[in-house]
Amino acid sequence: MAKKKKAEKESEGSKIRTPIVCVLGHVDHGKTSLLDWIRGSSVVSGEAGAITQHIGATLVPLDAIARMSGALKNLQINVPGLLFIDTPGHQAFTTLRARGGALADMAILVVDINEGFQPQTIEALEILRTYRTPFVVAATKIDRIHGWRVNQNAPFKTTFATQGDRVKQVFETRTYELIGKLSEMGFNCERFDRVSDFARNIAIVPVSGITGEGVPDLLMMLIGLAQRYMTDALAVSVDGPGVGTVLEVKEERGLGMTLDVILYDGVIGVGDEIAVATAEGVLNPKVRSLLKPRPMSEILVEEKFERVKSVTAAAGIKVSAPHLEGVIAGSPLRVIPDPAGRDAINEEVRREVEEIHVNLADEGIFIKADTIGALEALAKELEDHEIGIRKAEVGPVSRHDLIEVGTVKDPFHAVLLAFNTPILPDAVEILKDPSNKVTLFSGDIIYRLIEDYTEWVKEQQRRIEAQRFEHIVLPAKISILEGCVFRQSNPAVVGVRVLGGKLRNGVYLVRRDGKRIGQLKNIQVRGENVSEAEAGAEVAVSIDGPTIGRQISENDELFADIPEHHVKVLEKEMLGSLKPGMREVLEEYTAMRRKDEPFWGK
């Protein structure tokens, strides 16, 4: 009887799936470096800008964790290991959860202990709160604290004991700053070795992804949390038909087109019929072969795979099957256990793909990306920047895309943002055409792509504003300097001081009584002709029309004569662009004109 119970217990233990851990945090705070240390690879060097832009998976089995931490020897652990999802940021975390239920069972929030909380850190925290995802805080880059003594791969308490008093003081201060910030946001946190109740407090684990210090503690914390609080949740998800998310579609020598998949529920086996999405509809091929990367390897960079008959969640796997060329990266994968249920599963997959989480607007730009997750991540970031999206699609940039974007009349919306997706040769030809009116931004780092676009918008606005300013008569007020009459008439040449606004060649000048006295023909500074003069400048001007001593005299104040329709534009559309001094001159000029005509220029 005792043997039977023990066998049942072991059987139950074997059914517990590997918990999925998402790694979130601000750009450059060390997410991928941390995983690099764990798996001994160097994905950072192969990623654009050293930022992970695709969702990879790293399986760390329990024996590897035990070897790294030197612990677990006498503990009964049911959890088989950890599967890390290295996301391109919190956007991927939200979009994958939305499609597949709780894709991440736990999360590591990575924070640079030296830089503290950044905008993306706070956003990631809000997401973790929204989805009620258990998490630990990895306070990274402890080795960057000035004077830190490195103890390669050591547990935190061991390495901390070797540090000098000044270093310890700096470390404690920065740790309490993190605790304070988390407390402000409603999270109870403490350094992991000081936590008495992990159900009530979130643990902060100090680590270095470069030296490995503290990483054994981080892995132990995750195993402990999964073992203690998640065993029931993990045990229910292993026996049913496989459910996963397609990360990437790529060709492998000897296999043809394959799918990189995160299997987060159930089982998939060779010969299983699956449902996957293409642009044309749902496809139902049979699995020809399944390949698993070696443990501790990164699915996106591993080249050698182990063939297996079946795989149980959670795992990063490669699926080989016929006709996978058009499968959409980021879409769901479902195993069909019974042909009778095929239609219902196909409909579920089709609906999930159609429900891309992008809020479209009547007016906005066009976006394309290589995967659904990337498209949604880009869209979320654009939404945060209050940039409207008119159309969003997965796939390469084609000639047809550019023709469609080219029909948009607003130049600010005749724009296509292409994230990590190729531009087809026929599209390149259109872009080279001098008559092309489409602006294309292409890149493989989301925030830089958006930065490039927003900078371009600002530059275009400045250019348009500058062009409009060129044609609008700007406010200007001058006074004729005493003793600076060089010629009395035909034209009058005098020295003036610009009291306010901007004086430009060609403007007509009026006195305070509103009478026009002539046109300013030329401005000179130290004998050199210039086109304009700013407030405070003293310049020589020639004025066609008046005679000094008759129509105007020394010390007289004159204004640039602004046409009525120019005043309307200045007051209604350009007032925010005018400097305070120019605005004052405009107010003085319009008050003068409205003395007799109250609605002039309105």
C-alpha positions, 0 to 999 in steps of 0.5 A: 500500500505504501509503495502504491501511494509513493508511485502515485505521488511520483506519477503526480510529480512527473505531471507537473509542467515546467513553470514559464518565467518572463523577464521584464524590465527597462531597456539596457538594464541587463535582462539578456545578460542575466539569462546569458550568464545562466545559459552560458551563451551570448545572445546579446552580441547577436541582437540589434542594439543588444536588446532582445527583440524577439521572444526566445526560450531558455529551458533550465532543468532542475539538475542545472539549477542544483549544480549552480546553486549548490542547494536542493540536495536534501529537498523534495522538489516536484518542479522539473526546472524553469523555462525562461521567456526573454521578451523584447519588453513588457509589450510581448508579455501582455500580448502573449498573455492575452492570446494564450491565457497565462503564458507566464506563470512567474516573472523577473523584474530586472532593475539596474540597482545603479539607475533605479526605476525607469519609465519601462520598469514602472509600466512593467510593474503595472502590467504585473499588478494587472495580471496578478503575476507573482514576481521577484525583483532582480537588482542587477549590475551590483558589480558596477557599484564603485569599489565592488569586489567581484566573487565570480558565481558566488551566492549573494550573502557570500560575496556581500560579506567580502565587501568594504563598509563604504560599498555596503553602505552604498548598496544598502542605500540603493536597495532601500531606494528600490524598496521605497519606490516599490512601496510607493506603488503599493508593493511590500518588498524586502531583500530576499534574505530578510523576507519572512513571509514570501506570500506577503513580501516580494523578494529583491535579489541582488545579482550581476549578469556579468559575474554571476554573483547572486544568480544562484539565489535568484534561481533558488527563489524562483524554484521555491516560489513555484514549488510552494505556491504553484504546484496545483496550477502547474499540475493541471496543464499537462495531459491535454492536447498541446497549446502553444504560440508560434515564435518564428517560421524559418527554413532548416536544412534537411527539414524545410520550413519549420515553426519555433513554438513555445508549448505552454499547455498539454502534449504534442507528438509526432503524427499529431494533426495541428491547427496553425494560422496563415494569411489565407486561413487555418492550416491542418498539417500533421507533425512530421518531426519534433526537435528540442534544443539541448537544455541550457540553449536558446531556441533562437540561436541553437543549431543542433536539435534532438529529435523526440517523439513527443513534448510536454509543456512547458517547452521551446520546440521546433515543429516540422510539418508540410506546407508551413511557408505561410504560417503567421509568426505570433499566432496560436498552435493547437493540437487536434486530438479528434477529427470531430473537433477540428472545425471548432479548433480551427474557428478558435485559431482563426478568431484569435488571429483576427483579434489582433490587439491594435486599436485602429483609427480613421486617421493615422499611419500604416505599420507592418511587422514580422510577427503578431507579437511584434505588431502588437508591441509596436502598436502599443508603443505608438498608442502610448505616444498618442500616434494613430494607426490606420492599418496594421499587418504582419508581413514584408513591405510590398509594392501594394502597401506603398501604393495604398499608403500613397493614396493618403493626402496628409503627408504626416499620415502617408507614412509606413513604419516597418519593424523587423520585416523586409522590404520587397524589391518591387517596393524598393523601386517605388521608394527610389522613384522621385515622384514617390510621396510615401515616407518609410521608416524601417528598423529592428528596435521598436523605441528607436523606430518611433523616435525616428518617426517622431523626430521626423514629424517635428522636423516637418512641422518646423519646416512647414512653420518656417515656410509659413513664416516666410510668407507672413508679415511678422510683427516689428516695431522700430524707432528712428535713432537720433542723429542717424539720418543719412539721407532725407528721401528717395529713399530715406536712409536712417539708423533705427533700433528694433524695439520688438519683433522681427524686422524684415526687408520689403515690409510697409511701415506705419505710424502710430496713427495707422498712416502708411509712410512707405516701404522698407527696401534694405537693411544693412549691418556694418555695411553688409546687406541682411534680410532681417533684424531681431529685437535689440539690433541697431541697423541702417535702413532705406525707406522708399516714400517718406521724407525725413522731417515731413512724414517721419522724424527722429525718435518716431516709432514705426510698426510693420504694417501687417495685412488683416488676413495675416493678423488672423493667421498669426492670432489663430494659428501661430500665436504659440510659435511667437516669442513673448516680445513678438507677441507684445508687438502684435498686441500693441499693433492690433490694439492700435488698428482696433481703436477705430475698427473693433473687429479688425483682423478677427 
